[in-house]
Amino acid sequence: MKNLLVLIILLLSGLAGHSQFADPNAKIEDPVRWSYGSEKITDTEYDLIITATIEKGWHVYSQFIEDGGPIPTSFKFTPASTYKLKGTVSEMPKAVSAFDKNFDMQIAWHKDKVDFRQRIVLSGPTNEVKGVLEFMVCNDTKCLPPAEVEFKISVNSTSNQVSATSSGENTVSPSAADTSAASPNSVSADTPVIKRQLKPSNNEGTLWGIFLAGFIGGLAAFFMPCIYPMIPLTVSFFTKKSGSRAKGIQSAIIYGVSIILVYVALGLLITLIFGASALNEAASSATFNLLFFVALIIFGISFLGAFEITLPASLVNKMDEKSNQNGFIGLFFMAFTLALVSFSCTGPIIGTLLVDAVSKGSYLGPAVGMLGFSSALAIPFTLFAIFPSWLKEMPKSGGWLNTVKVSLGFLEIALAFKFLSNVDLAYHWNLLDRDIFLAIWIVIFGFWGLYLLGKIRLAHDNEVGFLSLPRLFFSIFILGFTIYMIPGLWGAPLKPLSAWLPPQTTQDFDMYSNNTSTAVTETPGKKYAGLFHAPHGLDAFYDYEEGLAYAKSVNKPILIDFTGWSCVNCRKMEASVWPDEGVLKKLKEDYVLISLYVDDKTELSANEKYTSAFSGKNIKTIGQKWSDFQASKFGTNSQPYYVIAGHDGKPLVTPQAFNLDINNYIDFLNSGKLAFSRK
C-alpha cells in the first residue's frame, strides 16, 4: 500500500511539473528490507537480532570501515535503565572485503542477507528496545543516500523470537520538489548520534599489517644504543654459564621465547586495561587522537635527545636480582630486565606501535603488534647464540647508533601530525589544511636529510668527519622525498601519499595544471556563500537556489550534480570522465555547476527544518534536504545523477546516471546546451 501511494505521488508530480525530458528509468529504489527479533540466551541476557535482506545486485556496507570511505552501517540504541549493552554489534556472515582505489582503502560490504546481533543484559522488566540504524546501499552503477531507520525490538522471556519488519524505503528523506513548497515545521532536536566503528579484530589483513609494523619496529629497536651493544655480552654469558654450546643454545632459545612472552603480555594488558569498546572508538575519538598526537610528539622529542624516558631504578634492580636464579625463571627475569633497561630506547617505539594498533580498533592488535616487535628482538639473540662466529661480522658500536635513534625521532614527530589531522578533519576545525600539513612534513623531512648529511648536529652527536655510504644513500632518499612533496604545496596530487594527507579540497593554493578556476564573476555587493571549489579547478555551488540565481544572471543552463561525500561511483566519474579536456572545457564554459551532497551531515538551522511533503520525513540536515529534493522533483534517489536544467528548474534533456563513456557525457553536455539555446 505504501509503495502504491509513492507511485501515485510520483505520477501526479510527473503530470504537474516534470518535462518531457524526465528520465524514464528514474525511480525510487528500495533494495533493503529490515527485520527485527530477539533470542533468549539466559534469563537475563538476550541477543537483539537485526536482519537486512538485500535485493540481488545491491550491497550494504559493513560496520567496519574507516573514516574517509562510504557510510558504514551503524546502530544507536536508546538508553534505558532496564538494560545495558554487552559488547558491540557483531555481523554474520563475514563481510566481503576488497581494496577500493577510489577511496584508497579497504572496504567491506554484505550482499543477499546479513544478521547484526547486539547482546543486552536485563536489569529490570523490559518489553522492547528502541533505536536507530543508519546504512548506505549501492550497486555497481549507483548509490542511494544514507538512510536512518527507527526500530523497536520486542524482548520477552516467554518467546525466543519476536519479529517485526520495516522497509528501507526511508532512504528517501529530503525537501519537496521545490523548497518553497515545503513549510518548515518544528521537529525534535534529539537527532540520534550514530558513531562509526572500526575494523573488527578478526580482520586478517589488519592484524598482519600490525604484526609487520611491529616486526619493523623491533628491527629498528635492535639497532638502538640500549640493545645493540648488549648482544655480544648476552650471547657470551649464555655460552660461558651453560658450560657447553648445546646448553648455551637452549638458554638462548628460552631467553628469546621469554622476550616474546614479556612483550605479548604487555599487549594483552593494554587490551584489558582499555577494553574492547575503548579500542573500537579510538580512531574516531578526538580525545584519543589528541592523546596519541601528544604522546608521539613526546616520544619523538625524547629520541632527539631532549630527555630520556626511564623506569624507576628500584624496579630494574629488583628484576636484575631475580635474573640471577637458575633455570627458566632466571632466564625469564633476565628477559624482563632487558625490557626494563632498554625502555628509554624501546619505549617510544613500543608506544608508537601500540598507538597504531589501538587506533585501528583491533582487539588483538596490541598483542599482535608486540608479537611482531618481540620476535624481531628475540630472533637475533637466538641466532647469534647458535652461530657465535657471526658476532665478528657485526658493525662495532659507535655514533651511528645515535643517528638511528635521532632519525626515529624525526619520523615519530612526522607521524604524530597524522593523528592531529584525523581530529581536524572529523570535527571540521580547519586548522591543518593539506598545504599546512605538507609544509610541516617538508620541514621535518628536510631537517632529517640535513641531519644525515652532518649539516645539523644535536647535543649528543659527534662531528661527522665523512659520510658512510648507508648514511649518504639514506640522506639522498629523505631529501628526494622532501623535494617530491614540495609541488604539493601548489596542488600537485602526490597520489602515493594521498592516504596520509588531508583531502585535496582543503588545499588553499591549488595551481596544478588544468585546474584553472571557472572564475565566477560576483555581482558587486553580492557574496555567494554556497560557492566552493570542486574537483579539477571547477567552481560549483553548494546551494541550489544560489546556483540557479547565478545561472540566470549569466544566462547559462545549470548542471545539477547529485553526489555524496561517500559515493564511490561519484568519485569514479569525477576521476575518469570530468578530467577529459573536452568535458572539462564544457563544464567550465557552458554550465553553472551545482553539486548537491545528499549525505552532508551539517544540521539545518531551526527555521530551515521541515517535514517533507513527499516522504513525510523530518528534514534536519543539508544532505536530507537535497536527497528529498532529488527524490521528489526527479523521481530517483541514487547517485551519481546529473540533470541539465533551464532557469525554471525543469530538465532540458534526459538526465544521466553513472556512465564512464566520455563520448556519451560530451553528447549529454552538447545536447543540453543546444536545448537551452532553443528556449
ZIWOZI-V797852 format. One record per pair of residues at least 24 apart in sequence whose C-alpha atoms are under 6 Angstrom apart, sorted by sequence separation. I is the first residue (numbers start at 1). J is the second residue. If there is no record, write none. Layout:
BEGIN
i=I j=J
i=I j=J
END
This chain:
BEGIN
i=31 j=55
i=91 j=115
i=129 j=153
i=147 j=171
i=599 j=623
i=91 j=116
i=128 j=153
i=598 j=623
i=90 j=116
i=128 j=154
i=449 j=475
i=597 j=623
i=90 j=117
i=127 j=154
i=128 j=155
i=89 j=117
i=127 j=155
i=598 j=626
i=89 j=118
i=127 j=156
i=449 j=478
i=598 j=627
i=449 j=479
i=86 j=119
i=558 j=591
i=561 j=594
i=563 j=596
i=564 j=597
i=69 j=103
i=86 j=120
i=310 j=344
i=557 j=591
i=558 j=592
i=559 j=593
i=560 j=594
i=561 j=595
i=562 j=596
i=563 j=597
i=564 j=598
i=85 j=120
i=309 j=344
i=556 j=591
i=558 j=593
i=564 j=599
i=84 j=120
i=308 j=344
i=446 j=482
i=84 j=121
i=445 j=482
i=83 j=121
i=83 j=122
i=82 j=122
i=83 j=123
i=442 j=482
i=82 j=123
i=551 j=592
i=82 j=124
i=62 j=108
i=62 j=109
i=547 j=594
i=61 j=109
i=60 j=109
i=299 j=348
i=60 j=110
i=59 j=110
i=59 j=111
i=78 j=130
i=78 j=131
i=540 j=593
i=541 j=594
i=542 j=595
i=77 j=131
i=435 j=489
i=540 j=594
i=542 j=596
i=76 j=131
i=76 j=132
i=54 j=112
i=75 j=133
i=53 j=112
i=54 j=113
i=74 j=133
i=53 j=113
i=74 j=134
i=52 j=113
i=73 j=134
i=52 j=114
i=73 j=135
i=51 j=114
i=51 j=115
i=50 j=115
i=71 j=136
i=50 j=116
i=49 j=116
i=49 j=117
i=434 j=502
i=48 j=117
i=48 j=118
i=518 j=588
i=570 j=640
i=47 j=118
i=47 j=119
i=434 j=506
i=435 j=507
i=46 j=119
i=433 j=506
i=434 j=507
i=46 j=120
i=258 j=332
i=45 j=120
i=45 j=121
i=60 j=136
i=255 j=331
i=259 j=335
i=283 j=359
i=563 j=639
i=44 j=121
i=60 j=137
i=258 j=335
i=282 j=359
i=562 j=639
i=563 j=640
i=44 j=122
i=59 j=137
i=562 j=640
i=59 j=138
i=279 j=358
i=562 j=641
i=58 j=138
i=58 j=139
i=280 j=361
i=561 j=642
i=57 j=139
i=198 j=280
i=279 j=361
i=560 j=642
i=560 j=643
i=583 j=666
i=559 j=643
i=559 j=644
i=577 j=662
i=558 j=644
i=276 j=363
i=558 j=645
i=557 j=645
i=557 j=646
i=267 j=366
i=268 j=367
i=267 j=367
i=303 j=405
i=304 j=406
i=264 j=367
i=267 j=370
i=303 j=406
i=304 j=409
i=264 j=370
i=303 j=409
i=263 j=370
i=264 j=371
i=300 j=409
i=300 j=412
i=300 j=413
i=260 j=374
i=37 j=153
i=226 j=342
i=296 j=412
i=297 j=413
i=36 j=153
i=76 j=194
i=40 j=160
i=296 j=416
i=39 j=160
i=39 j=161
i=256 j=378
i=38 j=161
i=293 j=416
i=37 j=161
i=38 j=162
i=37 j=162
i=221 j=346
i=37 j=163
i=293 j=419
i=36 j=163
i=293 j=420
i=36 j=164
i=35 j=164
i=253 j=382
i=35 j=165
i=252 j=382
i=289 j=419
i=34 j=165
i=34 j=166
i=66 j=198
i=34 j=167
i=64 j=197
i=65 j=198
i=33 j=167
i=64 j=198
i=33 j=168
i=64 j=199
i=32 j=168
i=249 j=385
i=249 j=386
i=286 j=423
i=30 j=169
i=235 j=385
i=214 j=369
i=218 j=373
i=217 j=373
i=211 j=368
i=215 j=372
i=219 j=376
i=211 j=369
i=214 j=372
i=215 j=373
i=218 j=376
i=210 j=369
i=214 j=373
i=218 j=377
i=201 j=362
i=211 j=372
i=215 j=376
i=200 j=362
i=201 j=363
i=198 j=361
i=201 j=364
i=225 j=401
i=224 j=401
i=184 j=608
i=184 j=609
i=185 j=610
i=184 j=610
i=176 j=612
i=175 j=612
i=176 j=613
i=176 j=614
i=173 j=617
i=174 j=619
i=174 j=624
i=175 j=625
i=173 j=624
i=174 j=625
i=174 j=626
i=177 j=629
i=145 j=598
i=174 j=627
i=175 j=628
i=176 j=629
i=173 j=627
i=174 j=628
i=175 j=629
i=173 j=628
i=174 j=629
i=177 j=632
i=176 j=632
i=177 j=633
i=144 j=637
i=144 j=638
i=143 j=638
i=70 j=566
i=142 j=638
i=143 j=639
i=69 j=566
i=142 j=639
i=141 j=658
i=27 j=635
i=28 j=636
i=26 j=635
i=27 j=636
i=28 j=637
i=26 j=636
i=21 j=651
i=23 j=654
i=21 j=653
i=22 j=654
i=23 j=655
i=21 j=654
END
